[in-house]
């Protein structure tokens, strides 16, 4: 098995990557924006548009390189309802605020944090809240509903006709999964939907083969296997689960910055600070904390080219220019707080440096909340941000590593197709040194944050 096509649907972009299983690197990557369609019955993702993108990409990859298997990874907090005729209901955007209108009613149905590891989150970030809101808003859905699949498996369903769910997607603050019992939570029974959920399978199982008619249409080989698939942050974690040992943590960066601790210190998680339990590809609970780091970067940069200089950094350190949380105040460890700057007048370069320092300090806060020990491995776009890495390294005494892949989610998803014993170097040491000025800045930032609590 040489070439693995990976469908990788993030909240911001839809991607299709072709991964070479020898050396585990991307041969080709194509992307398109993942837009939300703001029209009835509710804001929803353009599933039809993404499906056209996927089909065209698969045909292109097959023609240029050949495909031996397909794997799937997607963002979390998402499910697809499938009707009696096999059609999908519009997939609700999990950021839709109208879901909050029924949050008090839903609170009486959802299982406790001690059972699910899912904190109560705003909008539709809990899948259970989405389901409750949709079924209450449109009771006719229940009459026409045939099955529910978690998001990675929707694409597998279109490819193979097989329906499934996976525990990494259910374990992503859905309110629907008990990670300790490895079974559905009582929330699903309270919603009356247990019988509707597609069977829960391991991400590394083969879901099925591409349907013959579709394979012929796209020029794909017969009997092409499609994996069950995985939640994207857990795809980022998976290679390191197989290659690392002892205590370590992984920071997956994208729209969300998600910190996951393996073999860390046992701490009581605080659901009010967006600390929660994820479920990894092996089915094990993983202490996790997160914030919308990629979204926050975009909100502050406002499309400006990121090109700070050393003099910008020196100025930020000397003037004590702090960006204080929270930019996206509905999530993360400092929910409900409004972002502020410590200095009124700032250049664009100074703002960029202070922003990267802020993101690193927020990341370190998340790591501390989940008892992270050992080296920190950074995945995704932030692995290419030197100001972010230097600050995080200065505050991570057990060392910092960066992923060798530019698309960690795609590599992790591709590895689902391979034997678990097939391991490759997944991270490289970040060349850093003790930097007292950065450590002092970090301590001052934390003091400024604490004084505002």
C-alpha positions in Angstrom: 0.0 0.0 0.0 1.9 3.1 -1.3 -0.6 5.9 -1.8 -3.2 6.8 0.7 -5.8 9.5 -0.1 -6.9 11.4 3.0 -10.1 13.4 3.2 -9.3 16.1 5.8 -12.3 18.4 6.5 -11.4 21.2 9.0 -13.7 23.9 10.2 -12.0 26.5 8.0 -10.8 24.5 5.0 -11.6 21.2 3.2 -8.5 19.3 2.2 -7.5 16.3 0.2 -4.0 14.9 0.7 -2.2 12.1 -0.9 0.2 10.5 1.5 3.1 8.2 0.6 3.2 5.4 3.1 7.0 5.0 2.7 8.3 7.8 4.8 4.9 9.1 5.6 4.9 12.4 3.7 2.4 14.3 1.6 2.8 13.9 -2.2 0.0 16.3 -3.0 -2.5 18.5 -1.1 -5.4 20.4 -2.5 -7.8 22.6 -0.5 -10.9 24.8 -0.7 -12.6 27.0 1.8 -15.2 25.3 4.0 -18.1 27.8 3.9 -21.2 27.9 6.1 -24.4 28.4 4.1 -26.6 30.9 6.0 -30.0 29.8 4.8 -33.0 27.7 6.1 -33.5 25.5 7.9 -30.4 26.6 9.8 -26.8 27.6 9.0 -25.2 24.5 7.6 -22.1 23.3 5.9 -22.1 22.8 2.1 -21.9 19.1 2.1 -22.8 18.8 -1.6 -20.0 21.2 -2.5 -17.4 19.4 -0.4 -18.5 16.1 -2.0 -17.9 17.5 -5.5 -14.4 18.7 -4.3 -13.6 15.2 -2.9 -14.7 13.4 -6.0 -12.8 15.6 -8.3 -9.7 15.4 -6.1 -9.8 11.6 -5.9 -10.1 11.3 -9.7 -7.2 13.7 -10.1 -5.0 11.8 -7.6 -5.8 8.5 -9.1 -5.0 9.7 -12.6 -1.7 11.3 -11.5 -0.4 8.9 -8.9 -2.8 6.0 -8.2 -4.6 5.4 -4.9 -4.4 2.3 -2.7 -6.6 3.3 0.2 -8.8 6.1 1.5 -8.9 7.5 5.0 -11.0 10.3 6.5 -10.5 12.9 9.3 -12.8 15.8 10.2 -13.4 18.4 12.8 -15.4 17.4 15.8 -18.7 18.5 17.4 -20.5 17.4 14.2 -22.9 14.7 13.2 -25.0 14.0 10.1 -28.6 12.9 10.2 -29.6 10.5 7.4 -33.2 10.1 6.3 -35.2 7.1 5.3 -34.3 7.6 1.7 -30.5 7.8 2.4 -30.4 11.6 2.1 -28.6 13.8 4.6 -30.4 16.5 6.5 -28.5 19.9 6.5 -25.6 19.6 8.9 -25.9 22.3 11.5 -23.0 24.7 12.0 -21.9 24.1 15.6 -21.3 27.8 16.1 -25.0 28.7 15.6 -26.0 30.7 18.6 -29.8 29.9 18.4 -29.0 26.5 20.0 -28.5 28.4 23.3 -32.3 29.2 23.3 -33.0 25.6 24.6 -29.9 25.2 26.8 -31.9 25.2 30.0 -34.2 22.5 28.8 -31.2 20.5 27.5 -29.4 20.8 30.8 -32.0 18.6 32.4 -31.2 15.8 29.9 -27.4 15.9 29.6 -25.2 13.5 31.6 -22.9 14.9 34.3 -19.3 15.9 33.5 -18.1 13.1 35.8 -19.7 10.6 33.3 -18.9 12.1 30.0 -15.8 14.4 30.5 -17.8 16.9 28.4 -18.2 20.4 29.8 -21.3 22.4 29.0 -20.3 24.4 26.0 -22.1 27.3 24.1 -24.0 27.1 20.8 -23.8 23.6 19.4 -20.4 22.5 20.6 -22.1 19.7 22.4 -23.6 17.3 19.8 -26.3 16.4 22.3 -27.4 20.1 22.4 -27.5 20.2 18.6 -29.7 17.1 18.4 -32.0 18.4 21.1 -32.4 21.7 19.4 -33.0 20.3 15.9 -35.5 17.7 17.1 -37.4 20.3 19.2 -37.3 22.9 16.5 -38.5 20.5 13.8 -40.3 17.5 15.3 -40.8 16.0 11.9 -37.1 15.1 11.7 -37.6 12.2 14.1 -40.3 10.7 11.9 -38.0 10.7 8.9 -34.7 9.9 10.7 -33.1 6.6 9.8 -29.6 6.9 11.3 -27.0 9.3 12.7 -23.3 9.1 11.9 -20.4 11.1 13.2 -18.9 13.4 10.7 -15.8 11.4 9.4 -18.1 8.5 8.7 -20.5 10.6 6.6 -17.9 10.7 3.9 -17.2 7.0 4.3 -21.0 6.5 3.9 -21.0 8.3 0.6 -18.0 6.4 -0.6 -19.1 2.9 0.5 -22.7 3.0 1.5 -21.8 1.7 5.0 -22.9 3.6 8.1 -20.8 3.8 11.3 -19.7 6.1 14.0 -16.3 6.3 15.8 -15.4 6.8 19.4 -12.9 9.6 18.8 -15.7 11.7 17.3 -18.2 10.7 20.0 -15.6 11.4 22.6 -15.1 15.0 21.4 -17.2 16.8 24.0 -20.4 15.4 22.5 -22.2 14.7 25.8 -23.1 11.4 24.2 -20.1 9.1 25.2 -18.8 7.7 28.4 -15.1 7.4 27.9 -14.6 5.4 31.0 -17.2 2.7 30.1 -16.5 2.9 26.4 -20.2 3.1 25.7 -22.9 5.7 25.1 -23.8 8.1 27.9 -27.2 8.4 29.4 -27.7 11.6 27.4 -28.5 9.5 24.4 -31.2 7.6 26.2 -32.7 10.8 27.5 -32.9 12.0 23.9 -34.4 8.7 22.8 -31.8 8.3 20.1 -29.7 5.2 21.1 -31.3 3.0 18.4 -30.6 5.7 15.7 -26.9 5.9 16.1 -24.8 4.0 13.6 -22.6 1.2 15.1 -19.5 2.5 16.9 -16.3 1.2 15.3 -12.6 1.6 15.7 -11.0 4.3 13.5 -8.5 1.9 12.1 -11.0 -0.6 10.8 -12.0 -0.9 7.2 -15.5 0.6 6.8 -16.0 -0.9 3.4 -14.9 -0.6 -0.3 -15.7 2.2 -2.7 -19.0 1.5 -4.4 -18.4 0.0 -7.8 -20.4 2.6 -9.7 -18.6 5.4 -8.0 -15.2 3.8 -8.5 -15.9 3.5 -12.2 -17.1 7.1 -12.4 -13.9 8.4 -10.8 -11.6 5.9 -12.4 -10.7 4.4 -9.0 -9.5 0.8 -8.7 -12.0 -1.9 -7.8 -12.2 -3.0 -4.2 -10.6 0.2 -2.9 -10.7 0.1 0.9 -12.0 3.1 3.0 -11.1 3.3 6.7 -13.7 4.1 9.4 -11.9 7.5 10.1 -11.1 9.7 13.0 -11.6 13.1 14.7 -8.9 15.5 13.5 -7.1 16.3 16.8 -6.9 12.6 17.5 -5.4 12.1 14.0 -2.7 14.5 15.0 -2.1 12.6 18.2 -2.1 9.1 16.7 1.4 9.0 15.2 2.9 10.1 18.5 0.9 7.5 20.4 2.8 4.9 18.3 6.2 6.5 18.3 6.6 8.2 21.8 6.8 6.6 25.2 6.4 7.9 28.7 4.9 11.2 29.4 4.4 13.8 26.7 1.8 16.1 25.3 0.6 17.1 21.8 -0.6 20.6 20.8 -2.7 20.4 17.7 -3.1 23.8 16.1 -5.6 25.0 13.5 -8.9 26.8 14.0 -8.7 25.3 17.5 -5.5 24.9 19.5 -5.9 21.7 21.4 -3.5 20.5 24.1 -3.6 16.7 25.0 -1.7 15.1 27.8 -0.4 11.5 27.7 0.6 10.0 31.1 0.5 13.4 32.8 -0.1 14.3 36.4 -3.6 13.4 37.6 -5.5 16.6 38.0 -9.2 17.3 38.5 -10.3 18.9 35.3 -12.2 22.2 35.4 -15.1 22.2 32.9 -15.5 25.9 33.3 -12.1 26.4 31.8 -12.7 24.3 28.7 -10.8 21.3 30.1 -12.3 18.0 29.1 -11.7 14.4 28.2 -11.1 13.3 24.6 -10.9 9.7 23.4 -7.8 8.7 21.4 -7.6 6.3 18.5 -6.9 3.4 20.9 -10.1 4.2 22.9 -8.3 5.7 25.9 -9.4 8.9 27.8 -7.1 11.8 27.2 -7.1 15.0 29.4 -7.5 17.9 27.0 -7.8 21.7 27.1 -8.3 24.1 24.2 -9.0 27.5 22.9 -9.6 28.9 19.4 -6.0 29.8 18.7 -6.2 29.9 14.9 -9.3 31.9 14.9 -7.8 34.4 17.4 -4.7 34.7 15.2 -6.8 35.7 12.3 -8.9 38.1 14.3 -5.9 40.1 15.4 -3.8 39.8 12.2 -6.8 40.9 10.1 -5.2 39.6 6.9 -1.9 41.4 7.4 1.2 39.6 6.4 2.9 38.1 9.4 6.5 39.4 9.3 7.7 40.7 12.7 11.4 41.6 13.1 13.8 41.2 16.0 13.4 44.8 16.8 9.6 44.3 17.1 10.3 41.5 19.6 12.7 43.6 21.6 10.2 46.4 21.7 7.5 44.1 23.0 9.8 42.8 25.7 11.0 46.2 26.8 7.6 48.0 26.7 5.7 45.0 28.2 3.2 44.9 25.4 0.7 42.2 26.5 -2.3 40.9 24.7 -4.6 39.7 27.4 -7.4 37.1 27.1 -9.8 36.3 25.7 -10.2 37.2 22.1 -12.8 34.4 21.6 -14.4 34.7 25.0 -17.0 31.9 24.6 -14.4 29.2 24.8 -11.0 28.5 26.3 -9.5 28.8 29.8 -10.6 32.5 30.3 -14.2 32.4 29.2 -16.3 35.5 29.6 -13.3 37.9 29.7 -12.8 40.7 27.1 -9.5 41.0 25.4 -7.4 44.0 26.2 -3.9 45.4 25.3 -1.6 46.7 28.0 -0.2 49.4 25.7 -2.4 51.7 23.7 -0.1 52.5 20.8 1.4 49.6 18.9 3.0 48.9 15.5 1.8 46.1 13.3 5.0 44.2 14.0 4.7 44.6 17.7 1.1 43.3 17.6 2.2 40.3 15.7 4.9 39.4 18.2 2.6 40.0 21.2 -0.1 37.9 19.5 2.3 34.9 19.1 3.5 35.3 22.7 -0.2 35.4 23.8 -0.9 32.2 21.8 2.1 30.4 23.4 1.1 31.5 26.9 -2.5 30.4 26.3 -1.1 27.1 25.2 1.0 26.8 28.3 -2.0 27.6 30.4 -3.9 24.7 28.8 -1.0 22.3 29.3 -0.9 23.2 33.0 -4.6 22.7 33.4 -4.3 19.1 32.2 -1.2 18.2 34.2 1.0 17.8 31.1 4.4 16.4 31.7 7.4 15.6 29.5 8.1 17.1 26.1 5.6 19.2 24.2 5.0 18.3 20.5 3.5 21.1 18.4 1.5 20.2 15.3 0.0 22.3 12.5 0.5 26.0 11.6 2.0 27.1 14.9 4.9 24.7 14.4 6.1 27.2 11.8 5.8 30.3 14.0 9.2 30.9 15.6 8.0 33.6 18.1 5.3 31.2 19.4 7.8 28.3 19.6 10.4 30.3 21.4 8.0 31.5 24.0 6.5 28.0 24.5 9.9 26.5 24.6 11.1 29.0 27.3 8.2 27.9 29.5 8.5 24.1 28.8 11.4 22.7 30.8 11.0 19.2 29.5 11.6 20.3 25.9 9.8 21.2 22.8 9.4 19.3 19.5 7.7 20.1 16.3 6.0 17.7 13.9 7.9 16.6 10.9 4.7 16.8 8.9 3.0 20.1 7.7 -0.3 18.3 7.8 -0.3 16.2 11.0 -3.9 15.3 10.7 -3.5 13.8 7.3 -0.4 11.8 8.3 -2.3 10.5 11.4 -5.3 9.5 9.3 -3.1 7.8 6.7 -1.5 5.7 9.5 -4.9 4.2 10.2 -4.3 2.2 7.0 -1.0 0.8 8.2 0.0 -1.8 10.8 0.5 -0.2 14.2 4.0 -1.4 14.4 4.9 0.7 11.4 6.4 3.8 13.1 8.3 6.7 11.7 10.0 9.7 13.2 7.0 12.0 14.0 8.7 14.9 15.7 12.0 16.8 15.7 13.6 18.7 18.6 13.1 22.4 18.4 16.5 24.1 18.7 16.0 26.4 21.7 17.9 27.9 24.6 17.2 29.3 28.0 15.8 32.7 27.5 15.3 34.6 30.8 13.7 37.6 29.0 10.9 35.4 27.6 10.4 33.7 30.9 10.2 37.1 32.7 7.6 38.2 30.1 5.6 35.1 30.6 5.6 35.6 34.4 4.5 39.2 34.0 1.7 38.2 31.5 0.4 35.7 34.0 0.4 38.2 36.8 -1.5 40.7 34.6 -4.0 38.0 33.8 -4.4 37.0 37.4 -4.9 40.6 38.5 -7.8 40.8 36.1 -9.6 37.6 37.3 
